[in-house]
Amino acid sequence: MRAVDVDGVPVLIVRAGADWLAIANRCGTSPLPLQFSTLEGGTLHCSWHGCQYDVRTGHRLDRDGDRVAVFPLKVEAGKLRIAVGVESA
């Protein structure tokens, strides 16, 4: 995992298996970053609250409620391209 800033938006780049993913680097509606979390398979475990998120969909797994934005990401010529301001379908 790596935290980056894309056009002023805090983003967490995650590699889950063979997939590269980009999610908002904040836990739900809080300002606390997810970059100190742990990743097990496709599940991100927040180090602050213990929240669990599916990094592919952004949905919270441990209870209903908050989710994190998942941004479109494309690997092109060995570089990661992330579109912020929109979410993956």
Secondary structure, DSSP 8 states (H G I E B T S, - for coil): -EEEEETTEEEEEEEETTEEEEEESSSTTSS--STT-EEETTEEE-TTT--EEETTT-BBSSSSS-B--EE-EEEETTEEEE--SS---
